[in-house]
Amino acid sequence: MKKLILCVVLAGSLVSCQAPAEKESEHSHESTVIGYEFSDEGEKQNLIAGDVSIIDTYMEFIQAHNDRDIDKIMDMVQDSILIKTQDAQELKGKSIHREVLEKWFPESNPMWTVRWMATNTVEVKDGENRHWLTTGIEITETLDEKERKREQILDVNFVGKMIKEVSIYERSKPIE
């Protein structure tokens, strides 16, 4: 009887030491579709979970704004940068971007606080996928010695580690 119990314990020990078999996942190598974007022609394109590594680049970009480091900001955007502002302006190119920042920074001392971020990639059939970061930020400005806060949602298009386009949507924070 002792030998039987010893054999069962030994067999159980050996079985428990085996590595578990790998389980096949339904989503092993497929992208997770999180939504759709429609082209100008109405073609439905998959929106998939994006590359979170662009978050680090974006945070560096925001820090450069808070540090008033215009040269670094310019190094992080493409020459043909397009910024679509909340008041329907389109700022095109680095020189216009620089000009706006050089005027805005001393006028209102803006400070950015990131509240949330999400990345996504548009799968384009005949071309390069487009990588986007959508982010909610708060901007605090000082105008005429009064602090003003605004909330913005930005869609930021990345090509590699460079920013190609920014679309800004905004609302003022309620006055307390």
Residue pairs with C-beta under 8 A, 6 or more apart in sequence:
31 46
31 48
31 49
31 123
32 48
32 49
33 46
33 47
33 48
34 47
34 48
34 49
34 120
35 47
35 120
36 44
36 45
36 46
36 47
37 44
37 45
37 47
37 122
38 44
38 45
39 45
43 125
45 122
45 123
45 124
45 125
46 122
46 123
47 120
47 121
47 122
47 123
48 120
48 121
48 123
49 119
49 120
49 121
50 118
50 119
50 120
50 121
50 131
50 132
50 133
51 119
51 121
51 131
52 119
54 119
54 131
54 133
54 158
54 161
55 117
55 119
55 133
57 76
57 158
57 161
57 163
58 117
58 133
58 135
58 156
59 114
60 76
61 73
61 76
61 163
62 112
62 114
62 137
64 72
64 73
64 76
65 73
65 101
65 110
65 112
66 111
66 112
68 105
70 98
70 101
70 102
70 105
73 97
73 101
74 94
74 97
74 98
76 161
76 162
76 163
77 94
77 97
77 162
77 163
77 164
78 94
78 159
78 162
78 163
78 164
79 93
79 94
80 92
80 93
80 164
81 91
81 92
81 93
81 94
81 97
81 163
81 164
81 165
81 166
82 90
82 91
82 92
82 164
82 165
82 166
83 90
83 91
83 97
83 165
83 166
83 168
84 90
84 165
84 166
84 167
84 168
85 91
85 168
86 152
86 168
86 169
86 170
91 97
91 100
104 110
107 143
108 141
108 142
108 143
109 141
109 142
110 139
110 140
110 141
111 139
111 140
111 141
112 137
112 138
112 139
113 137
113 138
113 139
113 140
114 135
114 136
114 137
115 135
115 136
115 137
115 138
115 151
116 135
116 136
117 133
117 134
117 135
117 136
118 133
118 134
118 135
119 131
119 132
119 133
119 134
120 131
120 132
120 134
121 129
121 130
121 131
121 132
122 129
122 130
122 132
123 129
124 130
128 159
130 157
131 157
131 158
131 159
132 155
132 156
132 157
132 158
133 154
133 155
133 156
133 158
134 153
134 154
134 155
134 156
135 153
135 154
135 156
136 151
136 152
136 153
137 151
137 152
137 153
137 154
138 149
138 150
138 151
138 152
138 173
139 149
139 150
139 152
140 147
140 148
140 149
141 147
141 148
141 149
141 150
142 148
148 172
149 172
149 173
150 170
150 171
150 172
150 173
151 170
151 171
151 172
151 173
152 168
152 169
152 170
153 168
153 169
153 170
154 166
154 167
154 168
154 169
155 165
155 166
155 167
156 163
156 165
156 166
157 163
157 164
157 165
157 166
158 164
